[in-house]
Amino acid sequence: MNKEINSNGFGFVDLDLPSGTLWATSNVGASKPSDIGLYFQWGDVQGCTAEQVGANEGKKAFTCDDYKWKWHNTKINIKYTITGMALELEDDAANANMGGDWHMPSPEQIRELLDNTTSTWEKVDGVNGMKFTSKKDPFKSIFVPAAGYAWGGFVHYRGSYGNVWSSMLDTYAFSYGQGLFFDSGSAYLGSNNRYVGRSVRGVIDKNSVNLSELIKNEIKNHFKIKVSADYGGYVNVELLYNDEVISSDVCQVITDFNSLDE
């Protein structure tokens, strides 16, 4: 996986997308790419771990009854009642939990991801998920774990199905939210019930990131220094670009610095 510099404390990957969108390396609430992170209902900035999902007291069931923006039967929906509405920033789980200029991806940004990357079902740290690799640079990719979804007090299809919320409601039914959906055979932009708990992955515009971060990001992603074992007081040092050696030299190992000439 890529080792990326961060923005506001969170790692990102530049997949060379036409819009300049940078995708976070991990889900909101995750400490590394293979971690599931938190489950969120669409438009709610408070997420839950898998262990916090349940029907008992103190747990969250992820039904229309515990949804922040209710709409079913006699329950009143006080916000987001028009198809195709976009989230306000205060209800954006990525921005609320990551800060800065991070936000949830729009449907257009998800389409852009799908159109400009190749998707492969892989296992990272023993976790199934989808890897999205840049079509322009095979060394740039993000991994999205198959977190399943939280609904009715249980987490369903963890390890075989994944989804990431977008920032917009469905264009036909306001009870649905759009998002990235995938399994072992496909990845696509779809929509489903917005009170169901799904993953959130932040995105940020390249123009919002400090130039020095972008430069460090490229260096850390592409360049490596490899030092061989000690051979009679000497080591071989290689500089690699995209895992190919572009320069090498033999250097002496100095242990007695007092012997150096001033």
N, C-alpha and C positions, 0 to 999 in steps of 0.2 A: 504494500500500500504506500501511498504518497506520504512523505513527511513534510507537512506544510507549515509555513509561518502563520501567525494568527492575526485576527482583527478583533480588538476588544476582548482578547483572551480566548478566542475560538478559532480553530484551524479552518482553512478553506482550501479549495482546489480550483485552479484556473483550467477549465476544460476547453479553452479556446472557443467559447461559444460566441456567435455573432454579436449578441447584445452586450458582451462583456460581463455577464452574470457569473459570479463566483459562488460555488456551492459549498456549504459547510461539510467538514469531513465526518461529522457524527450527528445523530439525532439529538434533538433537545432533551436534556436530562441524561445523556450518555457521556461516559468518560473516554470512550474510544469507538472507532467505527463499527466494531462488532457488537457493542452494547445495544440493547433494545431501546433504552431511554424511557421516556414517559408516554403515556396514552392521553390524548386530548380529545374532548368533544370540540366540534367546529365552533370557533368563536369564544372559547373559554381558555383563559391563560393559565389556569390551574391544572396541572397534569397529575397523573397517578402512576406509580410503578405497578408491575404485574401483581406484586404482593398486596397492593392496596385495593385491588379489584375484588369485589364480592358483594353478596346480598345482605350480609350481617351489619350490625351497627358499627359505625366507624369505618366502613368500607364504602366504595362507590360502585354502584351496579351498572352504570352507563345505560340508562334507559331514558325515555322521554320524561319520566317523573323527576329525575335529578339533573335534567338539562337546564342550563342557565337561561337559554332563550326558548322557552316552551311554546308549543303551538297546538298540541293535540287536544281534541275535545273541548272541555271547558277551560283548560289552562290558557293563560294569556301569553301570547308572544309579543314582547314589547320592542323587539328590534329584528331587523333582517327579515322582512316579509315580502320582499320583491325578488323575483327570479333574477339571477345574474348579479346580485349585489356583491360588492367587495367589502371585505372586513375593514373597519376603521382600525387605525394603528393601536389604539388602546385595547382592542380585542384580539390582537395578533400575538399568538403564543410565542413565536420566534422572537419578536421584538421585545416582548415583556420579559423573557427569560435570558436573552442574549444581549439586549441593549444596543447602543450605537445605532447603526443604519441597517441592522439585520431585520429581515422580515420573512414571512412565509412566501413561497413562490406563487406567482400568478399562473393560471392555466397556460398562458402563452409561454412562460418560462419552462413549464413542464414539457410542453410540446417541443420547445427548442432543445431541451435535454435529450428527448427521445430521438429527435431528428439528427442530432449531431454527435451521438455516441452509439457505440455498440453495447448491447446488454447481454450479459452472460450470467447464468445461475452458478454461484460458487459458494464455497464454505470457507469462512475466515474464523479462526479461533474456535472451530467446532460449531459455528453458527451459520445456518443457511441464509442466503440473501442474493440480491441482484447487484452485480458490478456493472457500472456504466463507465465505459472507457472512451476517451476522446477519439474521434475519427482522424484528427489531425496529429495527435501525439499519443502513441500507445502507452507511454509512461505516465499519463495523467488519467486518473480514475477516481470514482467514489464508490463506496460499498454501502448499500442500504440493507440492513438486516430484515429478514422476514419475521416481523414482530406479530403478525396476525392482527386481530382487533379485539377490543374489549366491549362486551355487550351482555346484558342480562346477568351480570354478576360473575362472568367467566371471561377468560381470554381464549379466543377461538383461533385455530389454525396457525398457531405459532410454529415457526420453522418451515411452513409450506406456503405461506401467503403473506404479502406485505402491502402496505399502503401509506402514503404521505399526503396530508391535507394540503390543498391549495388555499389561496386567500379569497376564493370566490364561490358563491352559491351556484348551483346548477342553473342553467338557462331555461329549463322547462318546469322544474319543481323546486320551490324555495325550501322544501323540507330536506333537500339533498345538498351536500357540498361536493365540489369537484376535488379531484386529487389524482395522484400517481398510484396506480394499482399494478401489482405484478405477482406472478407465481413462477414456477420453474420453466414454464413454456412461453411466457409473454410478459410484456410491460406496456401499459397504455394509460391514456388519460380517461378517467371515468368519473362517476359520481355515485354517492350512496348516502344513507341516513346520517344526518349530521350530529345526532346525539350519540353515535357509536364512537368509541375511543380508538383513535388512530395515531400514528407517528407524526411528528412535525420535524422538518428539516429546514434550517434557515438558509437564505440566500442574501447576497449583498452585491451591489454594483461595484465594478472595478474602480470607477471614478471616486468611490467613497473610501477607498483604501489608500493609505499612505504609500507613496512611490517606493520608499525604502523597503516597506514590507513586501511589495511585489517583487522587487529585485532579490531580496533575501529568499523569497518564496521560490523563485526560479532557480537560484543557486542551490538551495537545499534539495529541490526536487530532482535536479539533473546531475549535479556533481557529487562525486564521492572521492575520498582519499583512502587508499588501501595500503597498509603496511604489512610486509611479510615478516616471517620469523627472523630472529637474529642469527646471522651466519658469520661467526667469527668476528664479532664486533661491528658488523655492517648489516643494514636492512635495505630492502628494496621498496621504494615508495612509488606508488602509481596514482596518477590522477585519471579518474574515469568520468566520462560524460555519457549518460544513458547506458551505463554498465560497459562501455567500450573504453579501453585504455587509449588516452590521447597524449600522455606524457609519463615518463618514468625516470627514476634516477636511483643510484645506489648511494646511501648516506652512512656515514660512520656514527656509531652509537657512542656518545660521550658520557662517561659516568664520573670522571674526575674533572670537574669544572675549574679546579685550581690550575690545571695543566694548560688551559687556554691562554693564548697570548693576549695581552691587554690591547 
